[in-house]
Amino acid sequence: MIDLRWPRSLSELQSIQRERKRVAVERARQSPFLKKRIPPGNAEDIWHKIPLLTKEELRSIPPERFHDEFCIQPRTRVVEYWRSGGATGRPLFYPRSAEDTEHGLRTFERAFALIGANADDCAHISFPLGVHPVAHLYARAAINHGIGTVWCGAGTNTPSEVQLELIGHLKPTIWLGMASYGLHLANLAEAKGFDLKNSTVEKLIVAAEPLSPVKREKLEKAWGAEVFDHFGMTEGAFVAGEGVGHHGLHIWADQFYCEVVDEKTGEPLPEGAVGALVVTPLWNNTMTPFLRWSSGDLVSFSSEGKGNGPWSIFPILKHERRTVGFFKVRGVNINHAELEDALFRDPDVVDFRAEVYNEGGNDVLHLLVEKRSGTREGTVAAVRSAFQVSPEVTLLPRGTIAKEFEAAIKAPRFVDKRG
């Protein structure tokens, strides 16, 4: 039996947070880059005076100097590197110590307990295999539970047609991957005549991109399986996840101190308000001591735990959207998630990619769409009705977009070409 070190009470959880916030500040003060940002004083007294840390600030450190300027242990203590994902910007590579990986792995071990998985299960893992850690961590955690694992990776690691064959032959009960890739496999299965709805897969774990109700419904219908949304980041690990009962995303608050702040002022927001998510790792910070990390997500949360498992004392997070997830076209803000929902509400839409470019001084929203049937005009009307912007629509042959997406860590579904 794995010791998942669940806090036994709310008071124990709060005690862990107080003590580990103090340790987090002490470790951050050892970083040449971070120590200049932290005012003197005790952690509780100065916490909200510590400026938020962003990815762009870390990208300002030359890669060859990142270790010396940001990290707090020598390179000889590094056991692996984790790539920070994202569809835009220079990727960052974070070193991890043996202690960091131990704590990070435990958060993923809890993820399987959260959905009721056990040694009778088999997990087909379609997250990208590479320097980005998510696939490895889910696989290692599954193995520690005695769960069978199929390390497929994404379509660039194992062709999608082969992945469908393996689902048929090896009979996994859990599929793990990005929702976009799950939809692609479902579309491919439909085209190939593979009966995915009646496969052995009963549960889907999706992460690494926002999951809207429309996308969840589309996935569950296509796979005939129950969808569980999980949330994490390379700067931390598995931070929050949906479990049995679907009460929301349970935050591992003994592992990560999470705050919701005003996106513009950085001031704390009341419970239930939507704001920017700020995360501080409380344990896996012995190499890269992230302190008040601005994740780029807009969320709200409730301090009232839900459910019946040992995770019932943890607060609940609701993911709203990414802070950078919108286009501004001719004065209209088009949220990426809302655009995705508007398109996926049409059952004939199989897949799409959205671009914005400027032509003759005018912004153009260009949608490249794959449909089972229906017309280009139908998609134009749906988007115009939702956003008062008439898009340019190009219909593509089935499978065109998927080939582009398979090569990416995160699908570049939304591309701004205006420079």
FIDO-354626 format. One record per residue (C-alpha): residue number from 1; residue in one letter; chain; x, y, z. Coordinates in Angstrom, 2 decimals. Last residue first. Example, Ala and Ser with C-alpha at 12.3 -4.5 7.8 and 13.67 -1.06 7.14 Angstrom:
2
ATOM     k   r   c         x         y         z
ATOM     2   S   A     13.67     -1.06      7.14
ATOM     1   A   A     12.30     -4.50      7.80
END
This chain:
419
ATOM     k   r   c         x         y         z
ATOM   419   G   A      3.03     39.96    -34.97
ATOM   418   R   A     -0.43     39.83    -36.54
ATOM   417   K   A     -0.30     36.06    -36.99
ATOM   416   D   A     -2.24     35.19    -33.83
ATOM   415   V   A     -2.61     31.40    -33.66
ATOM   414   F   A     -5.28     29.45    -31.75
ATOM   413   R   A     -5.29     25.63    -31.99
ATOM   412   P   A     -1.56     25.32    -31.38
ATOM   411   A   A     -2.01     21.89    -29.74
ATOM   410   K   A      0.21     21.54    -26.72
ATOM   409   I   A      3.41     19.53    -26.88
ATOM   408   A   A      3.12     19.79    -30.68
ATOM   407   A   A      3.75     17.31    -33.55
ATOM   406   E   A      0.33     15.70    -33.27
ATOM   405   F   A     -1.43     19.02    -33.79
ATOM   404   E   A     -0.33     19.44    -37.41
ATOM   403   K   A     -1.41     15.92    -38.42
ATOM   402   A   A     -4.67     16.44    -36.53
ATOM   401   I   A     -5.49     19.49    -38.59
ATOM   400   T   A     -5.59     17.61    -41.90
ATOM   399   G   A     -7.44     14.53    -40.60
ATOM   398   R   A    -10.69     15.15    -42.51
ATOM   397   P   A    -10.26     17.36    -45.56
ATOM   396   L   A    -10.40     21.11    -44.84
ATOM   395   L   A    -13.18     23.70    -45.03
ATOM   394   T   A    -11.92     27.29    -45.00
ATOM   393   V   A    -13.94     29.90    -43.11
ATOM   392   E   A    -13.37     33.67    -43.05
ATOM   391   P   A    -15.06     34.89    -39.93
ATOM   390   S   A    -17.95     37.32    -39.52
ATOM   389   V   A    -17.69     39.02    -36.13
ATOM   388   Q   A    -20.75     39.72    -34.00
ATOM   387   F   A    -19.36     37.26    -31.43
ATOM   386   A   A    -21.92     34.44    -30.92
ATOM   385   S   A    -24.20     35.07    -33.92
ATOM   384   R   A    -21.24     35.74    -36.23
ATOM   383   V   A    -19.63     32.49    -35.07
ATOM   382   A   A    -22.75     30.42    -35.78
ATOM   381   A   A    -23.43     32.18    -39.11
ATOM   380   V   A    -19.92     31.61    -40.45
ATOM   379   T   A    -20.08     27.95    -39.41
ATOM   378   G   A    -23.35     27.46    -41.30
ATOM   377   E   A    -21.96     29.29    -44.34
ATOM   376   R   A    -19.10     26.80    -44.65
ATOM   375   T   A    -21.67     24.10    -45.14
ATOM   374   G   A    -22.83     20.94    -43.47
ATOM   373   S   A    -21.30     17.49    -43.31
ATOM   372   R   A    -18.70     15.63    -41.28
ATOM   371   K   A    -16.81     18.89    -40.84
ATOM   370   E   A    -13.15     19.94    -40.66
ATOM   369   V   A    -12.61     23.64    -40.10
ATOM   368   L   A     -9.91     26.22    -40.74
ATOM   367   L   A    -11.22     29.42    -39.18
ATOM   366   H   A     -9.77     32.79    -40.21
ATOM   365   L   A    -10.56     35.83    -38.08
ATOM   364   V   A     -9.46     38.83    -40.13
ATOM   363   D   A     -8.18     42.13    -38.73
ATOM   362   N   A     -8.31     45.06    -41.15
ATOM   361   G   A     -5.39     47.33    -42.12
ATOM   360   G   A     -5.20     45.97    -45.64
ATOM   359   E   A     -4.99     42.41    -44.34
ATOM   358   N   A     -4.24     41.59    -40.73
ATOM   357   Y   A     -4.17     38.03    -39.44
ATOM   356   V   A     -6.09     35.99    -36.85
ATOM   355   E   A     -5.98     32.22    -36.92
ATOM   354   A   A     -8.31     29.53    -35.58
ATOM   353   R   A     -7.87     25.76    -36.00
ATOM   352   F   A    -10.74     23.29    -36.20
ATOM   351   D   A    -11.91     19.74    -35.60
ATOM   350   V   A    -14.88     17.45    -36.20
ATOM   349   V   A    -17.64     20.02    -36.58
ATOM   348   D   A    -20.84     18.19    -37.58
ATOM   347   P   A    -22.05     18.03    -33.97
ATOM   346   D   A    -22.20     21.86    -33.92
ATOM   345   R   A    -21.71     22.77    -30.27
ATOM   344   F   A    -18.01     22.26    -31.02
ATOM   343   L   A    -17.79     25.56    -32.90
ATOM   342   A   A    -19.37     27.81    -30.27
ATOM   341   D   A    -17.54     25.93    -27.51
ATOM   340   E   A    -14.16     26.51    -29.17
ATOM   339   L   A    -14.96     30.19    -29.61
ATOM   338   E   A    -15.92     30.40    -25.93
ATOM   337   A   A    -12.67     28.74    -24.89
ATOM   336   H   A    -10.61     31.04    -27.08
ATOM   335   N   A    -12.27     34.21    -25.79
ATOM   334   I   A    -13.08     36.60    -28.63
ATOM   333   N   A    -12.68     40.18    -27.46
ATOM   332   V   A    -14.26     42.47    -30.07
ATOM   331   G   A    -12.56     45.72    -31.15
ATOM   330   R   A    -12.04     44.61    -34.75
ATOM   329   V   A    -10.65     41.28    -33.56
ATOM   328   K   A     -9.15     40.97    -30.09
ATOM   327   F   A     -8.17     37.32    -29.68
ATOM   326   F   A     -8.39     35.50    -26.35
ATOM   325   G   A     -6.73     32.95    -24.11
ATOM   324   V   A     -3.88     34.83    -22.48
ATOM   323   T   A     -5.39     34.64    -18.99
ATOM   322   R   A     -6.25     30.96    -19.48
ATOM   321   R   A     -9.81     29.99    -18.66
ATOM   320   E   A    -12.30     29.35    -15.88
ATOM   319   H   A    -10.78     26.57    -13.80
ATOM   318   K   A    -12.81     25.84    -10.69
ATOM   317   L   A    -10.80     24.88     -7.63
ATOM   316   I   A    -12.15     23.03     -4.60
ATOM   315   P   A    -10.48     23.17     -1.17
ATOM   314   F   A     -9.09     19.98      0.40
ATOM   313   I   A    -10.80     18.29      3.36
ATOM   312   S   A    -12.60     15.76      1.11
ATOM   311   W   A     -9.32     14.44     -0.28
ATOM   310   P   A     -9.33     11.55      2.21
ATOM   309   G   A    -12.40     10.31      0.36
ATOM   308   N   A    -16.05     11.20      0.91
ATOM   307   G   A    -16.61     14.16     -1.36
ATOM   306   K   A    -16.43     17.91     -0.90
ATOM   305   G   A    -14.13     20.44      0.73
ATOM   304   E   A    -15.32     23.92      1.58
ATOM   303   S   A    -12.55     26.43      0.88
ATOM   302   S   A    -14.12     27.30     -2.46
ATOM   301   F   A    -12.14     28.36     -5.48
ATOM   300   S   A    -12.11     30.59     -8.50
ATOM   299   V   A     -9.84     30.41    -11.51
ATOM   298   L   A     -8.11     32.41    -14.24
ATOM   297   D   A     -4.90     30.74    -15.35
ATOM   296   G   A     -1.53     32.23    -16.32
ATOM   295   S   A      0.31     30.39    -13.53
ATOM   294   S   A      1.55     33.37    -11.56
ATOM   293   W   A      4.11     31.75     -9.26
ATOM   292   R   A      4.05     33.06     -5.69
ATOM   291   L   A      7.46     31.52     -4.86
ATOM   290   F   A      9.13     28.97     -7.09
ATOM   289   P   A     12.17     27.56     -5.29
ATOM   288   T   A     13.82     25.65     -8.16
ATOM   287   M   A     16.10     23.03     -6.59
ATOM   286   T   A     14.63     22.16     -3.19
ATOM   285   N   A     11.16     23.36     -4.15
ATOM   284   N   A      9.18     20.11     -4.32
ATOM   283   W   A      7.71     20.65     -0.83
ATOM   282   L   A      5.49     23.74     -0.49
ATOM   281   P   A      5.10     24.63     -4.16
ATOM   280   T   A      3.67     28.19     -4.38
ATOM   279   V   A      0.83     28.82     -6.81
ATOM   278   V   A     -0.93     32.03     -7.89
ATOM   277   L   A     -4.14     31.72     -9.91
ATOM   276   A   A     -5.48     34.93    -11.43
ATOM   275   G   A     -9.03     35.88    -10.53
ATOM   274   V   A    -12.64     34.76    -10.45
ATOM   273   A   A    -14.39     35.46     -7.13
ATOM   272   G   A    -15.70     32.53     -5.10
ATOM   271   E   A    -13.68     33.33     -2.00
ATOM   270   P   A    -12.68     36.96     -1.80
ATOM   269   L   A     -9.82     38.26     -3.93
ATOM   268   P   A     -6.23     38.89     -2.83
ATOM   267   E   A     -4.54     41.94     -4.44
ATOM   266   G   A     -2.32     41.39     -7.49
ATOM   265   T   A     -3.51     44.69     -8.95
ATOM   264   K   A     -4.31     43.70    -12.55
ATOM   263   E   A     -5.30     40.03    -12.39
ATOM   262   D   A     -6.87     40.40     -8.94
ATOM   261   V   A     -5.68     37.48     -6.85
ATOM   260   V   A     -6.63     33.84     -6.23
ATOM   259   E   A     -4.13     31.99     -4.05
ATOM   258   C   A     -2.85     28.43     -3.96
ATOM   257   Y   A     -0.34     26.97     -1.49
ATOM   256   F   A      0.80     23.70     -3.01
ATOM   255   Q   A      1.59     20.33     -1.40
ATOM   254   D   A     -0.74     20.43      1.63
ATOM   253   A   A     -3.32     22.19     -0.54
ATOM   252   W   A     -3.55     19.31     -3.00
ATOM   251   I   A     -6.46     21.14     -4.66
ATOM   250   H   A     -9.60     19.08     -5.41
ATOM   249   L   A    -10.90     20.06     -8.84
ATOM   248   G   A    -14.69     19.94     -8.89
ATOM   247   H   A    -17.28     17.72     -7.19
ATOM   246   H   A    -17.18     15.04     -9.88
ATOM   245   G   A    -18.36     12.20     -7.61
ATOM   244   V   A    -15.15     10.22     -7.97
ATOM   243   G   A    -12.36     12.63     -8.67
ATOM   242   E   A    -11.48     15.89    -10.35
ATOM   241   G   A     -7.94     17.07     -9.90
ATOM   240   A   A     -5.68     19.70     -8.48
ATOM   239   V   A     -1.94     20.50     -8.40
ATOM   238   F   A     -0.20     17.63    -10.20
ATOM   237   A   A      3.34     19.01    -10.40
ATOM   236   G   A      4.69     22.44     -9.46
ATOM   235   E   A      6.53     24.62    -11.98
ATOM   234   T   A      5.66     22.01    -14.61
ATOM   233   M   A      1.98     22.75    -14.12
ATOM   232   G   A     -1.08     20.83    -13.04
ATOM   231   F   A     -4.80     20.30    -13.54
ATOM   230   H   A     -6.85     17.15    -13.94
ATOM   229   D   A    -10.30     16.73    -15.51
ATOM   228   F   A    -11.94     13.32    -15.21
ATOM   227   V   A    -14.10     12.09    -18.12
ATOM   226   E   A    -16.35      9.01    -17.88
ATOM   225   A   A    -16.44      6.84    -21.00
ATOM   224   G   A    -18.58      6.18    -24.07
ATOM   223   W   A    -15.61      7.43    -26.08
ATOM   222   A   A    -17.37      9.80    -28.50
ATOM   221   K   A    -20.15     10.79    -26.10
ATOM   220   E   A    -17.79     11.36    -23.21
ATOM   219   L   A    -15.44     13.42    -25.38
ATOM   218   K   A    -18.16     15.66    -26.85
ATOM   217   E   A    -19.71     16.18    -23.42
ATOM   216   R   A    -16.34     17.18    -21.96
ATOM   215   K   A    -15.69     19.55    -24.91
ATOM   214   V   A    -19.05     21.27    -24.34
ATOM   213   P   A    -18.55     21.45    -20.57
ATOM   212   S   A    -15.19     23.17    -21.17
ATOM   211   L   A    -11.85     21.52    -20.48
ATOM   210   P   A     -8.87     23.88    -20.34
ATOM   209   E   A     -5.56     22.41    -21.55
ATOM   208   A   A     -2.79     20.30    -19.98
ATOM   207   A   A     -5.11     17.63    -18.55
ATOM   206   V   A     -7.46     14.78    -19.46
ATOM   205   I   A     -8.04     11.52    -17.60
ATOM   204   L   A    -10.55      9.32    -19.41
ATOM   203   K   A    -12.41      6.46    -17.74
ATOM   202   E   A    -14.14      3.31    -18.97
ATOM   201   V   A    -11.87      2.20    -21.81
ATOM   200   T   A    -12.70     -1.43    -22.70
ATOM   199   S   A    -13.95     -0.44    -26.16
ATOM   198   N   A    -17.67     -0.04    -26.90
ATOM   197   K   A    -17.62      3.67    -27.66
ATOM   196   L   A    -14.34      3.31    -29.58
ATOM   195   D   A    -15.91      1.11    -32.26
ATOM   194   F   A    -13.19      1.41    -34.94
ATOM   193   G   A    -14.67      2.14    -38.38
ATOM   192   K   A    -11.53      3.91    -39.58
ATOM   191   A   A    -13.18      7.34    -39.96
ATOM   190   E   A    -14.96      7.03    -36.61
ATOM   189   A   A    -11.78      5.86    -34.90
ATOM   188   L   A     -9.93      8.82    -36.42
ATOM   187   N   A    -12.49     11.24    -35.04
ATOM   186   A   A    -12.28      9.59    -31.60
ATOM   185   L   A     -8.49      9.67    -31.71
ATOM   184   H   A     -8.64     13.38    -32.60
ATOM   183   L   A    -11.10     14.06    -29.79
ATOM   182   G   A     -8.74     12.42    -27.29
ATOM   181   Y   A     -5.91     14.46    -28.78
ATOM   180   S   A     -7.79     17.68    -28.08
ATOM   179   A   A     -8.65     16.49    -24.57
ATOM   178   M   A     -4.98     16.02    -23.77
ATOM   177   G   A     -4.05     12.53    -22.68
ATOM   176   L   A     -4.86      9.59    -20.42
ATOM   175   W   A     -7.02      6.56    -21.28
ATOM   174   I   A     -8.15      4.20    -18.51
ATOM   173   T   A     -9.53      0.64    -18.86
ATOM   172   P   A     -6.86     -0.61    -21.26
ATOM   171   K   A     -7.73     -3.54    -23.56
ATOM   170   L   A     -4.32     -4.54    -24.94
ATOM   169   H   A     -5.56     -5.46    -28.44
ATOM   168   G   A     -8.32     -2.93    -29.18
ATOM   167   I   A     -6.63     -0.05    -27.37
ATOM   166   L   A     -3.42     -1.11    -29.07
ATOM   165   E   A     -5.04     -0.90    -32.51
ATOM   164   L   A     -6.33      2.59    -31.71
ATOM   163   Q   A     -2.82      3.64    -30.70
ATOM   162   V   A     -1.45      2.17    -33.92
ATOM   161   E   A     -3.74      4.41    -35.98
ATOM   160   S   A     -2.59      7.37    -33.88
ATOM   159   P   A      1.06      6.78    -34.69
ATOM   158   T   A      3.18      6.22    -31.54
ATOM   157   N   A      5.63      8.91    -30.41
ATOM   156   T   A      4.50     11.65    -32.81
ATOM   155   G   A      0.88     10.71    -32.14
ATOM   154   A   A      1.25     11.31    -28.42
ATOM   153   G   A      2.92      9.01    -25.91
ATOM   152   C   A      2.28      5.29    -26.13
ATOM   151   W   A      3.52      4.14    -22.73
ATOM   150   V   A      0.94      1.40    -22.09
ATOM   149   T   A      0.77      0.91    -18.33
ATOM   148   G   A     -0.65     -1.76    -16.02
ATOM   147   I   A     -1.67     -0.47    -12.60
ATOM   146   G   A      0.28     -1.86     -9.65
ATOM   145   H   A     -0.21      1.39     -7.74
ATOM   144   N   A      3.50      2.22     -8.10
ATOM   143   I   A      3.15      1.46    -11.82
ATOM   142   A   A      0.41      4.06    -12.13
ATOM   141   A   A      2.59      6.70    -10.47
ATOM   140   R   A      5.45      5.97    -12.83
ATOM   139   A   A      3.13      6.23    -15.84
ATOM   138   Y   A      1.43      9.44    -14.69
ATOM   137   L   A      4.83     10.95    -13.98
ATOM   136   H   A      6.34      9.91    -17.30
ATOM   135   A   A      3.41     11.27    -19.32
ATOM   134   V   A      3.43     14.62    -17.49
ATOM   133   P   A      7.18     15.24    -17.50
ATOM   132   H   A      7.87     17.35    -20.62
ATOM   131   V   A     11.32     16.15    -21.64
ATOM   130   G   A      9.76     13.58    -23.93
ATOM   129   L   A      6.66     11.41    -24.16
ATOM   128   P   A      3.59     13.40    -25.19
ATOM   127   F   A      0.43     12.46    -23.23
ATOM   126   S   A     -1.18      9.39    -24.72
ATOM   125   I   A     -0.97      7.00    -21.76
ATOM   124   H   A     -3.08      3.83    -21.96
ATOM   123   A   A     -3.67      2.82    -18.32
ATOM   122   C   A     -4.61     -0.70    -17.22
ATOM   121   D   A     -6.83     -1.29    -14.22
ATOM   120   D   A     -7.14     -4.20    -11.78
ATOM   119   A   A     -4.28     -2.74     -9.77
ATOM   118   N   A     -6.45      0.21     -8.70
ATOM   117   A   A     -8.18      3.33    -10.00
ATOM   116   G   A    -10.85      5.08     -7.93
ATOM   115   I   A    -10.57      8.45     -9.65
ATOM   114   L   A     -8.81     10.18     -6.73
ATOM   113   A   A     -6.60      7.19     -5.97
ATOM   112   F   A     -5.12      7.63     -9.44
ATOM   111   A   A     -4.39     11.31     -8.84
ATOM   110   R   A     -2.87     10.57     -5.43
ATOM   109   E   A     -0.01      8.78     -7.18
ATOM   108   F   A      0.39     11.91     -9.29
ATOM   107   T   A      0.93     14.10     -6.22
ATOM   106   R   A      3.31     11.48     -4.83
ATOM   105   L   A      5.45     11.72     -7.97
ATOM   104   G   A      6.09     15.41     -7.39
ATOM   103   H   A      7.17     14.79     -3.82
ATOM   102   E   A      9.67     12.12     -4.81
ATOM   101   T   A     10.76     14.12     -7.86
ATOM   100   D   A     11.66     17.10     -5.70
ATOM    99   E   A     13.63     14.96     -3.26
ATOM    98   A   A     15.68     13.45     -6.10
ATOM    97   S   A     16.43     16.98     -7.34
ATOM    96   R   A     14.68     18.57    -10.31
ATOM    95   P   A     16.09     20.88    -12.97
ATOM    94   Y   A     13.63     23.12    -14.84
ATOM    93   F   A     13.72     23.53    -18.62
ATOM    92   L   A     11.95     26.55    -20.07
ATOM    91   P   A     10.26     26.71    -23.46
ATOM    90   R   A     10.63     29.92    -25.48
ATOM    89   G   A      7.22     31.46    -26.13
ATOM    88   T   A      3.92     30.04    -27.34
ATOM    87   A   A      2.00     26.74    -27.24
ATOM    86   G   A      2.90     25.95    -23.67
ATOM    85   G   A      4.90     23.34    -21.83
ATOM    84   S   A      7.60     23.75    -19.20
ATOM    83   R   A     10.16     21.04    -19.75
ATOM    82   W   A     11.21     19.02    -16.73
ATOM    81   Y   A     14.84     18.06    -16.15
ATOM    80   E   A     16.09     15.02    -14.24
ATOM    79   V   A     18.36     13.90    -11.37
ATOM    78   V   A     19.97     17.25    -10.53
ATOM    77   R   A     22.17     17.20     -7.43
ATOM    76   T   A     25.40     17.54     -9.46
ATOM    75   R   A     24.02     20.75    -10.94
ATOM    74   P   A     24.48     22.46     -7.60
ATOM    73   Q   A     21.50     23.38     -5.41
ATOM    72   I   A     19.64     26.70     -5.11
ATOM    71   C   A     18.44     27.42     -8.65
ATOM    70   F   A     17.65     30.84    -10.15
ATOM    69   E   A     20.88     32.58    -11.12
ATOM    68   D   A     23.33     29.69    -11.43
ATOM    67   H   A     20.84     27.35    -13.08
ATOM    66   F   A     19.41     29.91    -15.47
ATOM    65   R   A     22.76     31.22    -16.72
ATOM    64   E   A     23.02     29.16    -19.91
ATOM    63   P   A     19.32     29.72    -20.59
ATOM    62   P   A     19.69     33.52    -20.46
ATOM    61   I   A     17.37     34.87    -17.73
ATOM    60   S   A     14.64     37.03    -19.30
ATOM    59   R   A     12.62     33.84    -19.85
ATOM    58   L   A     12.19     33.66    -16.08
ATOM    57   E   A     10.57     37.09    -16.07
ATOM    56   E   A      8.31     36.06    -18.96
ATOM    55   K   A      7.19     33.01    -17.00
ATOM    54   T   A      5.89     35.17    -14.19
ATOM    53   L   A      6.68     35.58    -10.49
ATOM    52   L   A      4.24     37.56     -8.36
ATOM    51   P   A      5.76     40.22     -6.13
ATOM    50   I   A      6.25     39.42     -2.41
ATOM    49   K   A      4.30     42.02     -0.42
ATOM    48   H   A      1.40     39.61      0.02
ATOM    47   W   A      3.59     37.21      2.01
ATOM    46   I   A      5.42     39.77      4.16
ATOM    45   D   A      3.89     39.15      7.58
ATOM    44   E   A      3.16     35.43      7.12
ATOM    43   A   A      6.67     34.72      5.81
ATOM    42   N   A      8.49     36.59      8.57
ATOM    41   G   A     10.40     39.75      7.75
ATOM    40   P   A     12.69     41.27      5.17
ATOM    39   P   A     11.29     41.98      1.68
ATOM    38   I   A     11.63     39.34     -1.06
ATOM    37   R   A     12.41     40.44     -4.61
ATOM    36   K   A     16.20     40.63     -4.34
ATOM    35   K   A     16.24     37.06     -2.97
ATOM    34   L   A     14.56     35.71     -6.08
ATOM    33   F   A     17.32     35.89     -8.70
ATOM    32   P   A     20.22     34.99     -6.40
ATOM    31   S   A     18.15     32.08     -5.02
ATOM    30   Q   A     18.81     31.35     -1.34
ATOM    29   R   A     15.97     33.70     -0.34
ATOM    28   A   A     13.61     31.39     -2.22
ATOM    27   R   A     14.55     28.59      0.16
ATOM    26   E   A     13.69     30.63      3.25
ATOM    25   V   A     10.42     31.79      1.69
ATOM    24   A   A      9.37     28.22      0.88
ATOM    23   V   A     10.34     27.05      4.38
ATOM    22   R   A      8.02     29.65      5.96
ATOM    21   K   A      5.26     28.67      3.55
ATOM    20   R   A      5.94     25.08      4.63
ATOM    19   E   A      5.23     25.78      8.29
ATOM    18   R   A      2.00     27.70      7.77
ATOM    17   Q   A      0.70     25.31      5.10
ATOM    16   I   A      1.41     22.20      7.15
ATOM    15   S   A     -0.43     23.70     10.14
ATOM    14   Q   A     -3.45     24.47      7.95
ATOM    13   L   A     -3.56     20.87      6.72
ATOM    12   E   A     -3.27     19.54     10.27
ATOM    11   S   A     -6.18     21.77     11.32
ATOM    10   L   A     -8.24     20.52      8.37
ATOM     9   S   A     -7.71     16.95      9.48
ATOM     8   R   A     -5.84     13.75      8.70
ATOM     7   P   A     -3.56     15.19      6.02
ATOM     6   W   A     -3.11     12.51      3.31
ATOM     5   R   A      0.39     11.09      3.24
ATOM     4   L   A     -0.06      9.00      0.10
ATOM     3   D   A      1.59      6.00      1.73
ATOM     2   I   A      1.40      3.39     -1.01
ATOM     1   M   A      0.00      0.00      0.00
END
